Amino acid sequence: PSPNAAMMVVSVDRSEKEVVKYDQPQIERLVAQGVHGPVKAYITGQPALDRALRDASISNLRQTELITVGILLPIVATAFNLLVAAATFGVLQLLFGGTKPLLGGPGYMDPMSIIGLFTIVFSISVIYGAVLLMRTREVLMTGGRNGHSVRVALRDTAAASTGAGLVMAAALIPFATTNLINVRQFGIGVAVAILIDVLIVRPVLLPAAIAVLGKVGWWPTRAPAPSGPTAPSSRRASRAHVPRLHPTGTAH
């Protein structure tokens, strides 16, 4: 064992915060009375594990989660999600509302069906928007420009997002053919919301919003400067290496 280190086992019944605030300085003072030189005590055991996990969680939250996709873009995406829900209920009103509904029923929607349908529609829309925003940010943080990042994100997520949406819409066909009106409304509503999201919002509206907002939409996230020489510097370099010919035929 090292002559400069020692281990002491102290059992306390305080919380981790109180151990760090009161017990650790007291242990350092007691040990310093019997040795020469400065003494530093370290807390181990469960309090240390709890503190390390808490500090790591807070650090990761501050660095990544709170500024994952900025502030303005999530607000815009949420507005689009609400528009999808509103459009879905508008279609359902056309199909199941009125005195003679096109697809049958009492002419109105059950309140519980409205709540459940809104929850599912909004959740699905959030997932599609988050996938596109996260992929766009990944490309943006590697040095890509805003427009290029959107194009890459659309290309990388189009097949999976559109394919998953079409599969889910197809899986809801049995719900739309049942004789239970509430289930029929539910299935058609979710299918309509998915189709609106994968065919209009995700490939058209949300990318357009990202392109229009530009850097403002990603604040406070800061993308690194694009790498590579700019056009003016390249022109200056080319002019610097072109020799000039004098009338005598010599190059300078």
N, C-alpha and C positions, 0 to 999 in steps of 0.2 A: 504493500500500500504506500501511496505517496505521503511523505511527512507533512505536506502542505495542505492536505485535504482530510476531512473527517465526516462521518455520517452520524447524524443524530435522529432518533425516532421520537417524535413528539405527537402525542394524541391530543386533539382538541375537539371541542364540540361546537365550534363556531362555524359560521358560513364562510365560503371561500373569500368573500369580500373582506370580512372581518379578520380572517387569518392573514391576508396580505397587508392589511392596514395596521393591525395591532401586534400580532404574534411574531411576524417576521422581523420587524425592527427590535423587538424585545429579545429574541433569540440572538441576534447579531450583537447586541450590547452585552448580554451575559457571557457569550463566548469570547468577546473582545477583552473582557476583564482577566481572563486566564491565559491569553496568548499575546504575543507581540506582533504588531502590524495590523493592517486593516482586515476586517472579516466581512465576507459576503455570504449570506444565507440564501438558499434557493428552496422554493416550495415544491415538493413532489407529491406523488400519490393522487388521489381522486380530485382534490382541489386544483392541482396543476393541470390535470387533463381537462377538467371543465373549463378552466380559464383559456387553455390553448384552443379548444374547440370553439369557444365563444369568440375569441379574437380572430380566428381564421374565418369563421362564418361572417362576422361583421366586415372583415377586410374584403372578402370575395363579393359580398353584397354591395359594398360601396364601389368597387372597381368594375364590376361587370353587370350585375342585375339591374341596378338603379339607372344605369345609362346604357342599357343594352341597345335600344334603337332610338334613343333620343326622347324627346317629349312631345313634339308636335305631330310626328308621324303616327304614333299610337292613337292620338286623339282623332286624327283624320280617319284612320282605319276603323276606330270605334264608330264614327259617324257613318261610314259605309256599311258597317254591320247593322246599324239601326235602320238604314235605308233598305237593306236586304229583308229585314224582318217586316218593315212596313209594306214593301212590295209583295211579300209572301201573303200577308193578311189581306192585301187588296185583291190578289188572285183568288184567295179562298172566298172572299166576299162575293166575287163575281160567280163562282161556281156553286156556292152553298147558301148564298143570301137571297133575300127577296121572298115574294109570295110563291113563286114557282122556281125553286132552285134547279139549276141545270143537272146537278148530280144527286138530287134528292136531299132529304133531310127536312128539319123543321123550319129552315130559313134563317138560322142563326147558329153560332158556335157556342159550345159549352165553355163557361169561364175556366174550368180546370184544364180543358184542352188548350185554351189560349195561353195559359201560364206555362204548361209543359212544352207546347210548341215553340213559344218564344225562347225558353231556356235552351232547347236543343238547337234551334236555328242560330241563335246568337253564339253559342259555343262553337258550332261548326265553322261559322264565319271567322271567329277569332283564330281558330287553328290555321285556316288557309292564309289569312293575312299575316300571322306570325311567321309561318314558314317562309313566305316571300321576303318579309322584312329582314329576318335573320340571315338568309342567304345573301341578300343584297348587302347587308352590313359586313359580312365576312369578306366579300370581294372588295368592298370599299376600304376596309382596314388593311388590305394587302397593297394598297397604293393605286387601285383602279379609280377611274373617274366615275361620277355619279351615273351618267347615262350608260357607260359601259357596265357598271355594276348591276344595273337593273336588267340589262339585256342578258348578262350571264345568269342572273338569278332566275329569270323567266325560262331560259333554256334548260337550266339544271332541274327546276322544279315542275316544269310543265307536264311532263309525262306522268310523274307520280301523282300530282295533285289532280289533274284532269281525269286520269284513269281511276283514281280512288273515288272521285265524285260521281263518275258515270256508273261505277259498280254499285255505290250506295244507292243511287237513284233507281237502278235496275232492281236492287234488292227490295225496294219499297213498292214495287208493282203489286205484289199480293195484298198489301195493305190498302191499295187504291181500289181493289176489286171486291173487297169484303162487303157484306150487307150491314155491318155495324158502322153507323154514320160517324161516330167519334173516331174510330180507328181509320176510316176512310179519309176524313179530314186531316188527321194526323199524318198519315202516309203521304198524301198529296202535298201537304204543306211543307214537309221536310224535303221532299223531292224537288219542289219548286225552288226552295231556298238554296239547295245544293247546286242546281243548274244555274241559277242567277249568279252565284258566287264563282263557280269555276269557269263560266263562259263570259261573264261581263266584269265583275268586280276585280278578280285576281289578275286576269290578263290585260285589262284595259284601264279601269278607273284607278286602281291603286298604283300601278307603275306610272301613270300619267301624273298622279299627285306627287310621287317621289321625284319625278323629273322636274316638275314645276317648282316645288319647294327648294330643291337643291340642298345646299349646306345648311340652310335654316332648319329644314326638317330633321336633320340628324343632331342638332345641338342638344346636349353638350358634348356629344361624341365628336372627336377630331380625327379626321382621316390623315394619314401621312402624306407628305407631298409626293406626287408622281415621280418615279425615277426616270432617268434618261435625259440626254441633252435636249434642250429646246431648239426650236427652229432658228431663232435669231443667233444663238451662240454658234450653231453649226455653220450658218452663213458667214459669221465673222471668222471662224476657223478656216473655212475654205478660202476666203479672201486673203487670209494671212499667209497661206501656203502657195498662192499663185504668184510666180515670179513675174516681174515687170521687165519688159524688153525695151531697151533704149535704141535710138537710131543707129548706134554703132554696132548693134547685134549682141551686146553683152547683157546677161541677166543679172538682176540684183534682187 
